[in-house]
């Protein structure tokens, strides 16, 4: 019977003892790396969810005095319909052509008006106000929109009546019409100074208004 080799026995004991420890350590490292990967994915997912906007927009309807009368969440449709554009154009005519004795209220109307103007359309309005400044006027003007009619894909004709009242004189009524070309750019609403006055990004590309024969 061959004598046991003490060197081989010691080597075998070393392999069994420490090899098993090395194998367990490798398994723990793999498990730790897997846990770190799972944690990283979870953190990234939470960060992504947290970065999503939680703000829900609301549409507020107001009456002729500016008081809210209804609140609703908007639908996921296109957002801007022809009826909305027509209503916005009617409001724009009123805001632009009205003359009030209160200069603060007048400035509010003009801010709403200019929030819907391209540079080309603003030039036309500026020319009008150079000759007909609403500030410090000795009269008031009350416009009443009669109709907003589509005349093309992006063009509308607005017809309205203006009543000009001067203290001590009879009021004067005139009839007007405007040809307006519009566009829609939702990015306009990203500007803080425009967002409140023009949240849908409807803007007037060009316009031409004239007094109509009674």
LUMMI-688668 format. One record per residue (C-alpha): residue number from 0; x, y, z. Coordinates in pm, whole numbers, plus 50000, padded with zeros to 5 digits. Last residue first. Layout:
! residues N
+-------+-------+-------+-------+
! tivex !     X !     Y !     Z !
+-------+-------+-------+-------+
!   NUM !     X !     Y !     Z !
...
+-------+-------+-------+-------+
//
This chain:
! residues 214
+-------+-------+-------+-------+
! tivex !     X !     Y !     Z !
+-------+-------+-------+-------+
!   213 ! 42689 ! 60251 ! 45597 !
!   212 ! 43004 ! 60249 ! 45383 !
!   211 ! 43268 ! 60038 ! 45550 !
!   210 ! 43572 ! 60167 ! 45735 !
!   209 ! 43886 ! 59973 ! 45658 !
!   208 ! 44101 ! 59710 ! 45826 !
!   207 ! 44396 ! 59519 ! 45685 !
!   206 ! 44558 ! 59240 ! 45873 !
!   205 ! 44864 ! 59018 ! 45871 !
!   204 ! 45010 ! 58724 ! 46059 !
!   203 ! 44767 ! 58733 ! 46350 !
!   202 ! 44857 ! 58484 ! 46622 !
!   201 ! 44693 ! 58191 ! 46796 !
!   200 ! 44936 ! 58045 ! 47052 !
!   199 ! 44669 ! 57871 ! 47260 !
!   198 ! 44757 ! 58044 ! 47589 !
!   197 ! 44739 ! 58399 ! 47445 !
!   196 ! 44696 ! 58653 ! 47726 !
!   195 ! 44824 ! 58439 ! 48013 !
!   194 ! 45106 ! 58277 ! 47815 !
!   193 ! 45231 ! 58591 ! 47639 !
!   192 ! 45449 ! 58751 ! 47907 !
!   191 ! 45561 ! 58410 ! 48032 !
!   190 ! 45676 ! 58298 ! 47684 !
!   189 ! 45598 ! 57930 ! 47638 !
!   188 ! 45255 ! 58026 ! 47501 !
!   187 ! 45422 ! 58135 ! 47178 !
!   186 ! 45545 ! 57778 ! 47136 !
!   185 ! 45187 ! 57672 ! 47056 !
!   184 ! 45216 ! 57832 ! 46712 !
!   183 ! 44887 ! 57889 ! 46530 !
!   182 ! 44846 ! 58116 ! 46229 !
!   181 ! 44605 ! 58388 ! 46124 !
!   180 ! 44535 ! 58607 ! 45822 !
!   179 ! 44291 ! 58891 ! 45886 !
!   178 ! 44077 ! 59098 ! 45651 !
!   177 ! 43903 ! 59364 ! 45856 !
!   176 ! 43565 ! 59535 ! 45838 !
!   175 ! 43425 ! 59850 ! 45989 !
!   174 ! 43093 ! 60027 ! 46044 !
!   173 ! 43056 ! 60366 ! 46210 !
!   172 ! 42824 ! 60500 ! 46480 !
!   171 ! 42861 ! 60851 ! 46618 !
!   170 ! 42737 ! 60954 ! 46961 !
!   169 ! 42581 ! 61297 ! 46994 !
!   168 ! 42795 ! 61552 ! 47167 !
!   167 ! 42831 ! 61690 ! 47520 !
!   166 ! 43078 ! 61421 ! 47625 !
!   165 ! 43214 ! 61234 ! 47320 !
!   164 ! 43085 ! 60886 ! 47236 !
!   163 ! 43211 ! 60675 ! 46946 !
!   162 ! 43002 ! 60368 ! 46868 !
!   161 ! 43186 ! 60114 ! 46658 !
!   160 ! 43025 ! 59839 ! 46451 !
!   159 ! 43198 ! 59518 ! 46348 !
!   158 ! 43271 ! 59291 ! 46056 !
!   157 ! 43559 ! 59043 ! 46068 !
!   156 ! 43675 ! 58872 ! 45751 !
!   155 ! 43887 ! 58564 ! 45802 !
!   154 ! 44192 ! 58405 ! 45646 !
!   153 ! 44371 ! 58079 ! 45728 !
!   152 ! 44220 ! 57831 ! 45482 !
!   151 ! 44012 ! 58095 ! 45309 !
!   150 ! 43730 ! 58347 ! 45359 !
!   149 ! 43621 ! 58244 ! 45708 !
!   148 ! 43354 ! 58483 ! 45841 !
!   147 ! 43357 ! 58658 ! 46179 !
!   146 ! 43036 ! 58852 ! 46234 !
!   145 ! 42877 ! 59147 ! 46413 !
!   144 ! 43154 ! 59250 ! 46652 !
!   143 ! 43051 ! 59544 ! 46871 !
!   142 ! 43311 ! 59813 ! 46932 !
!   141 ! 43266 ! 60076 ! 47207 !
!   140 ! 43479 ! 60385 ! 47159 !
!   139 ! 43523 ! 60651 ! 47425 !
!   138 ! 43600 ! 61019 ! 47381 !
!   137 ! 43838 ! 61289 ! 47503 !
!   136 ! 44137 ! 61062 ! 47439 !
!   135 ! 44409 ! 61059 ! 47704 !
!   134 ! 44543 ! 60725 ! 47591 !
!   133 ! 44360 ! 60570 ! 47295 !
!   132 ! 44608 ! 60715 ! 47045 !
!   131 ! 44451 ! 60747 ! 46701 !
!   130 ! 44716 ! 60864 ! 46452 !
!   129 ! 45009 ! 60682 ! 46608 !
!   128 ! 44764 ! 60414 ! 46721 !
!   127 ! 44681 ! 60316 ! 46365 !
!   126 ! 45045 ! 60300 ! 46256 !
!   125 ! 45122 ! 60079 ! 46555 !
!   124 ! 44838 ! 59843 ! 46457 !
!   123 ! 44981 ! 59798 ! 46108 !
!   122 ! 45333 ! 59743 ! 46244 !
!   121 ! 45199 ! 59492 ! 46494 !
!   120 ! 45057 ! 59289 ! 46203 !
!   119 ! 45403 ! 59255 ! 46047 !
!   118 ! 45574 ! 59185 ! 46380 !
!   117 ! 45321 ! 58910 ! 46453 !
!   116 ! 45035 ! 59003 ! 46681 !
!   115 ! 44839 ! 58794 ! 46933 !
!   114 ! 45004 ! 58917 ! 47255 !
!   113 ! 44968 ! 59270 ! 47114 !
!   112 ! 44593 ! 59266 ! 47176 !
!   111 ! 44605 ! 59127 ! 47527 !
!   110 ! 44856 ! 59394 ! 47623 !
!   109 ! 44635 ! 59653 ! 47453 !
!   108 ! 44335 ! 59558 ! 47665 !
!   107 ! 44537 ! 59577 ! 47986 !
!   106 ! 44674 ! 59918 ! 47886 !
!   105 ! 44320 ! 60050 ! 47841 !
!   104 ! 44219 ! 59921 ! 48184 !
!   103 ! 44510 ! 60113 ! 48335 !
!   102 ! 44428 ! 60420 ! 48124 !
!   101 ! 44067 ! 60440 ! 48247 !
!   100 ! 43871 ! 60656 ! 48000 !
!    99 ! 43831 ! 60358 ! 47766 !
!    98 ! 43882 ! 60321 ! 47391 !
!    97 ! 43795 ! 59985 ! 47234 !
!    96 ! 43956 ! 59905 ! 46900 !
!    95 ! 44224 ! 59659 ! 47005 !
!    94 ! 44052 ! 59465 ! 47281 !
!    93 ! 43723 ! 59445 ! 47089 !
!    92 ! 43894 ! 59336 ! 46767 !
!    91 ! 44096 ! 59076 ! 46959 !
!    90 ! 43787 ! 58934 ! 47123 !
!    89 ! 43628 ! 58876 ! 46783 !
!    88 ! 43951 ! 58722 ! 46657 !
!    87 ! 43966 ! 58489 ! 46955 !
!    86 ! 43606 ! 58379 ! 46902 !
!    85 ! 43672 ! 58306 ! 46534 !
!    84 ! 43989 ! 58113 ! 46622 !
!    83 ! 43800 ! 57907 ! 46880 !
!    82 ! 43525 ! 57830 ! 46629 !
!    81 ! 43784 ! 57721 ! 46372 !
!    80 ! 43932 ! 57473 ! 46617 !
!    79 ! 44248 ! 57495 ! 46826 !
!    78 ! 44307 ! 57208 ! 47068 !
!    77 ! 44389 ! 56929 ! 46823 !
!    76 ! 44222 ! 56678 ! 47051 !
!    75 ! 44338 ! 56560 ! 47392 !
!    74 ! 44047 ! 56727 ! 47569 !
!    73 ! 44090 ! 57027 ! 47795 !
!    72 ! 44010 ! 57005 ! 48166 !
!    71 ! 43711 ! 57211 ! 48268 !
!    70 ! 43624 ! 57528 ! 48461 !
!    69 ! 43309 ! 57734 ! 48417 !
!    68 ! 43177 ! 58083 ! 48497 !
!    67 ! 43494 ! 58281 ! 48566 !
!    66 ! 43436 ! 58659 ! 48586 !
!    65 ! 43569 ! 58875 ! 48302 !
!    64 ! 43264 ! 59099 ! 48280 !
!    63 ! 43153 ! 58943 ! 47950 !
!    62 ! 43159 ! 58598 ! 48109 !
!    61 ! 43460 ! 58376 ! 48160 !
!    60 ! 43540 ! 58017 ! 48068 !
!    59 ! 43843 ! 57863 ! 48238 !
!    58 ! 44027 ! 57579 ! 48066 !
!    57 ! 44239 ! 57375 ! 48304 !
!    56 ! 44590 ! 57237 ! 48263 !
!    55 ! 44712 ! 56946 ! 48473 !
!    54 ! 45056 ! 56997 ! 48628 !
!    53 ! 45233 ! 56675 ! 48723 !
!    52 ! 45503 ! 56719 ! 48460 !
!    51 ! 45736 ! 56422 ! 48429 !
!    50 ! 46073 ! 56459 ! 48600 !
!    49 ! 45963 ! 56247 ! 48896 !
!    48 ! 45883 ! 55957 ! 48666 !
!    47 ! 46227 ! 55978 ! 48509 !
!    46 ! 46400 ! 56002 ! 48848 !
!    45 ! 46204 ! 55702 ! 48978 !
!    44 ! 46302 ! 55500 ! 48672 !
!    43 ! 46668 ! 55598 ! 48702 !
!    42 ! 46667 ! 55500 ! 49070 !
!    41 ! 46510 ! 55162 ! 48988 !
!    40 ! 46760 ! 55095 ! 48709 !
!    39 ! 47049 ! 55183 ! 48940 !
!    38 ! 46908 ! 54961 ! 49217 !
!    37 ! 46876 ! 54666 ! 48978 !
!    36 ! 47233 ! 54717 ! 48858 !
!    35 ! 47360 ! 54743 ! 49217 !
!    34 ! 47180 ! 54419 ! 49308 !
!    33 ! 47337 ! 54242 ! 49009 !
!    32 ! 47681 ! 54366 ! 49112 !
!    31 ! 47625 ! 54244 ! 49469 !
!    30 ! 47506 ! 53901 ! 49348 !
!    29 ! 47811 ! 53865 ! 49123 !
!    28 ! 48040 ! 53968 ! 49407 !
!    27 ! 47868 ! 53725 ! 49644 !
!    26 ! 47914 ! 53440 ! 49396 !
!    25 ! 48283 ! 53524 ! 49357 !
!    24 ! 48327 ! 53524 ! 49735 !
!    23 ! 48159 ! 53181 ! 49758 !
!    22 ! 48394 ! 53039 ! 49495 !
!    21 ! 48696 ! 53190 ! 49667 !
!    20 ! 48587 ! 53038 ! 49997 !
!    19 ! 48542 ! 52694 ! 49839 !
!    18 ! 48883 ! 52721 ! 49681 !
!    17 ! 49020 ! 52813 ! 50020 !
!    16 ! 48921 ! 52498 ! 50206 !
!    15 ! 48911 ! 52235 ! 49932 !
!    14 ! 49220 ! 52358 ! 49754 !
!    13 ! 49419 ! 52393 ! 50074 !
!    12 ! 49313 ! 52045 ! 50195 !
!    11 ! 49418 ! 51896 ! 49862 !
!    10 ! 49752 ! 52072 ! 49880 !
!     9 ! 49810 ! 51944 ! 50234 !
!     8 ! 49726 ! 51591 ! 50128 !
!     7 ! 49948 ! 51620 ! 49823 !
!     6 ! 50239 ! 51735 ! 50036 !
!     5 ! 50182 ! 51466 ! 50299 !
!     4 ! 50204 ! 51193 ! 50034 !
!     3 ! 50020 ! 50893 ! 50164 !
!     2 ! 50231 ! 50574 ! 50163 !
!     1 ! 50147 ! 50330 ! 49890 !
!     0 ! 50000 ! 50000 ! 50000 !
+-------+-------+-------+-------+
//
